[in-house]
Amino acid sequence: MPELIVIFDGDCNLCKRSLAWVERELTLTALPFQSSNLDLYGLTTEQCSQEVFAISEGKTYSGAAAVVFLLRKRGNSFASTVLHFSGPVGRFGYKWVASHRSSFLVRSLGRLFL
């Protein structure tokens, strides 16, 4: 099994572009939940439709915690620390973006993300 697996929304442009940015610095296996065997990871379609998952060394991170983990692994310690210590605010922000993936604002962010 690869060292780092990310299960994400393959229909979300922001998700795809964010992962492309992460992959510039990290080797990982990115799996769109829509076409993956989620049973292999103990996850459901319902779970994966709501948040991203990062799996590494037997640990599973989800939502904002997965983003913090990926930022830290990528070497973006400042951003990961800020998001981690933002606590409920960061988790709320993540959940808002995740639940509004098809909104004009989030789609626009996806177009801007390099």
C-alpha positions, -999 to +999 in steps of 0.1 A: +000+000+000+014+035-008+027+056+020+002+084+015-034+081+001-058+110-003-094+102-010-112+133-024-141+145-045-131+139-081-159+162-093-146+192-073-122+215-092-109+231-060-101+197-047-083+186-078-063+217-081-054+217-044-042+181-048-021+190-078-005+218-057+002+193-029+016+168-054+043+193-065+061+184-032+047+151-021+044+117-036+009+104-029-019+084-044-050+105-051-082+086-053-115+102-063-141+086-040-166+083-068-145+055-085-126+040-056-132+009-035-138+027-002-142-006+017-104-010+014-101+020+037-131+015+060-149+045+045-183+051+030-195+072+000-214+093+025-183+101+045-162+109+014-189+131-001-186+153+029-148+156+035-114+147+022-094+118+038-057+114+041-044+080+051-007+075+061+011+050+083-022+034+095-037+067+106-067+083+089-072+121+089-104+138+077-116+172+069-096+201+083-073+177+101-065+161+067-057+195+053-034+203+083-017+169+079-011+175+041+001+210+046+026+198+073+038+169+051+042+193+022+064+216+043+040+244+048+044+245+086+031+281+090-002+274+072-006+240+089+000+256+123-025+285+117-052+261+105-045+237+134-047+264+161-077+281+145-096+252+160-134+255+155-130+284+132-108+264+108-131+234+110-162+255+103-144+271+073-134+237+060-170+224+064-185+255+048-162+252+017-168+214+015-206+218+016-205+246-010-182+230-035-207+237-063-212+273-054-199+301-076-175+313-049-159+279-043-158+271-081-141+305-086-115+296-059-109+264-078-101+284-110-077+307-091-058+279-073-025+273-089 
